[in-house]
Amino acid sequence: ILNERTLRRGGGHDRPPDLSTGAAMTGMKFTYRSGQRPLDGFTLKRGVGQGGFGEVYFAVSDGGKEVALKLLRGHSDAELRGIGHCLNIKHPNLVHLYDLRTDARGDRWVVMEYVFGESLAQVINRHPTGLPAELTREWFAALARGVGYLHEQGVVHRDLKPADLFIAHSQLKVGD
């Protein structure tokens, strides 16, 4: 549960990569480099995050749409079904999933909305004495609306944490 005490202590999570500076500043090693096209129709611009799931890249489609591409690693059929179910779920407090694609090597990629902003974990780390109570209430309400909508659709997130919550233009979006 995300509460004011959790927000003050930082949620117990390490600081995620700074998405505004790209992977070069974080020292992360990615499978692909800027300019490569591992998935037909998309050009990678930079790596933005890594985890047990795989890697996330900022990319641009051939049509000019800016997206996040998540290269899935170690996924199960159940996870792929869950992603497929979420492709048609739209809510202002959820990161939109556009497509699930397979590249020429057989790797699976999720094409999704790229949120130009920060993770809640980054915001928390910048405010070690805590966030204003009103802002905490506003973001918690947005989180509840997004997760509530997922539950109405029969989806359970299973891994909510500050690094998976994104703030852009003062709006919280649930990702991952």
MOJO-V130672 format. One line per field, one symbol per residue. ss: DSSP state (h for helix, s for strand, l for the rest). phi: phi as a letter, one per 20 degrees, with the letter a starting at -180 (. if undefined). burial: 1 if it has 16 or more other ideal C-beta (glycine too) atoms within 10 Angstrom, else 0. Layout:
ss = ???
phi = ???
burial = ???
This chain:
ss = lllhhhhhhhhhllllllllllhhhllllllllllllllllssssssssssllssssssssllllsssssssllllhhhhhhhhhhlllllllsllsssssslllllssssssllllsshhhhhhhllllllhhhhhhhhhhhhhhhhhhhhlllllllllhhhssssllssssll
phi = .ecfffffenmmdfffffffdnfgfemfddfddgnfcfdgncdfdafcabaffpcdcebcfgenfebdddeecmedfffffffgfefdecbfdcffeeaccdefenfecdebgeeeacfffffffecfeoeggfffffffffgffffffgffenddfmbfbgfddddclmdececl
burial = 01000010011000011010011001000101010001100101111111001111111000000011111100000000001001001010111110010000001111111110111111111000011000010011011011101100000010011111111000011111
